[in-house]
Amino acid sequence: MCPEVRTLNFTFEETYEWRKPPKIDRLFEIPLSLWNTTKEPEKDTPGWFDYYTAPNPSFQNTATIGSFLEEAVMRKNAPIETCGSGWNCSLEIQFIAPAYKCTELGSGVDTKVKNLTQESGSIAPPFNMDVLLPKGKFTYYAFTSGGEYSTTQMKEVGIGGRPTMNPPFPKHLGAFRTEPIIWLGYVTLADALSKANDTNSPSVPSSPSDPAWSTSFVPHMFACENYESNYTVRINYTDAAQSTTVTKVTYLRPVINTTYMPHMDANDGTADNVTAVPTANYILPTTPSVGQYRRTAAYHSLGFMLRDQINGTVGIGDDRDNLVNPIANTKAIQTSRLLDYSNNYFPFPDIQRRIQKFYEDIILSVLGNPQFASVVWAAKPGEQSGVTFNVPLDQGGQNNRPPPLTDEQRAYLYP
């Protein structure tokens, strides 16, 4: 039953070799990341290594489509391939992937926000509540780029990112030093104003000159860290439509176990001026950390696509006199996931959970293209699935399609 169920296994990112990519049914498997290298053409100089560049354009495309769809991207013909023609079905998969672990830091006017306590140390928020209404001018303020990996690792490089200097190269060239935190401040309406459809509720004040201005808005702040996590996900196919529900997330460990030091210069011979502590926890692209580095690169690419979508601000003008037409400087305005279009683009009160769901959908969208290297058979997670549905026969004439899911894997069919 349900032999075509797929899941995710990011360990395949660890062993992916972009010079000799694996191929399934004439199609190359695709990693989530792109790479630079220190290797000279036609030479095999000892000590060369590859280092991260950016998310793979194929993955950027998939994540962007999911952002606009406001749901996980579905694989073409997935309901028929999974359930069979004329059937609906529900199934459950488990896998390890990153998830954002969020912590409340403060709520209310004049509240002193807390520092974020990480496994590796403590870090202060990069802004305070005063930038938010009613004292400030923003209703949404997301800072997600602090400590971001620099795409310019060396000032002088040749084709493929190869440094023009002779080796040995700086120790931290290409290192993942820290994973940017999502710092998010947002404003909700006070309780008396939150009942938008109640005609007896007082109206929202339009300018600071209104005496009710200072009591009408409630600022909040939280921070989210990227954690490697254990997922349990229920996928439902009904009438050829897909719905996904993450039923359980167990946070295992930080993707990069360091704390960003925003005012400390690196001075390490690279063009990446990010410093984090402890430096011993940097993830390096060199032996013996190559596999861990490649998997971290995949996690970083996933996180980057979310952070890029939500970074920025929504607020009112400097004169703070036009609440009706907010000024947006963020891609978050492109979807209705986080901001309430019917409420002057104020953030939804449950925006923290919505951001986590946004990230979950980006990750589950990877399943929408089985050509990605991390897509595997649920019944045989050590085997990449590729795009194929009609699995070829082996040399003995037997179908190589993985065995049916067991009862423990919880697949249900219903008309």
C-alpha positions, 0 to 999 in steps of 0.5 A: 500500500502507498509505495510512492510515499516520499520523505526527507533525508538530509544526510544525502546533502553530506555526500553530494559531489557537485562535480559528479552528481548522482543521476536517477533515470537520466536526471541529475539530483539537485542539492539545496546549495551552490558552491565555490572552490579553492581548487585550481583548474586541472590540478589536484593541489593537496588541501583544496576544498569547496565552500558555500555560496548561496541557495541553489536557484532551483530551490529558491524557485521552489521556496518562492512558489511555496511562499506565494501559494502560502502552503507547501508545494505539492509534487505533480500527480502526488495524490494519484501516485500515492493514493491510487486513482479514485482514492483519498489517503492520509499518511504520516512521515518522520524526518530530521530537518531544521525548525525555528525554536522561538522565545518570547522576550517581552510584551507591552509598552515600556517593557524592558525586553529580555536577552535571548539565552542560547546554549552558547551564551546570551545576546541582547536584541538589536532593537527595543520596543520603542521602535514600535507603536505607540512610541515608535512608527513600526507595526512590524520590525524583523531583523534577520540578517545579523551574522549572515554568512558573507557571499564575499569570503575573500576580497580577491577571487577568480572564477568559481570563488577561487582565492587569488592568493596562494595557500595556505588560506585563512583558517575560517575561509568559508566557515559557518560562524553562526546562524542568524537569529530571527528578531521580530517585533510586532504590534497588536491592537489593544483588547478593546480594539481587536474585535474588528467586526464589533460595531460597538468597539471603539475605532482605531485612532488614526494619529498620535494626536488622539488621546487613545493613541498611547493605549491602543497598541501593544508592542511585542518581541520574540526571537527564533533560533534555527534548530536541527529537529525531529519532525512528525508530519501528517499529509492528507490528499483529498480530491487531488488537493494536498494538506500538511500538518506538522503534528510534532517537532522535537528540537535537538540541537542548534544548527550552529552552536555559537552566539553572534558578537555584533560589535567584534571584528573578525580580523581573520584574513577573510572578507567575512567580518562576522564573529561568534563565540565560541570559535571552536564551534565554527563549522569548517569546510575542511576535513574532518568536517566536510559532511557536517558542513554540507548538511549545515549548508543545506539547513542554512539555505532553508533558513535563508529563504525564510529570513529573506522573505520576512526581513524588513519593516512595516510602519507609518511615515516619519510624521506618524500621521497616516496609519491607514496607508502603511509604508512597507519595506519587506517581502512579507507584504507579498503574501497574507501569511503574516500581515492582515490585509483587512486590518491596515497590514497589522501583523496577525496576533499569532505571527510567531506560530505563522512564521514557524509554519512558513518555515515548515512549508518551505521545508515540505516544499522540497518534497514537491520536487523529487529531483532534490537530493534529500528526497527519499522513499519513506519505506526505504529512507536510505534510497533517493527517489528521483522523479520517477513513478514507473520504477525500472526493473532490476537485472532479475526482472523484479520491480525496484519500487520500495516495499509497502509502508508498514502499519507503523508508518500509518498510511490510510486509504479512504474513498 
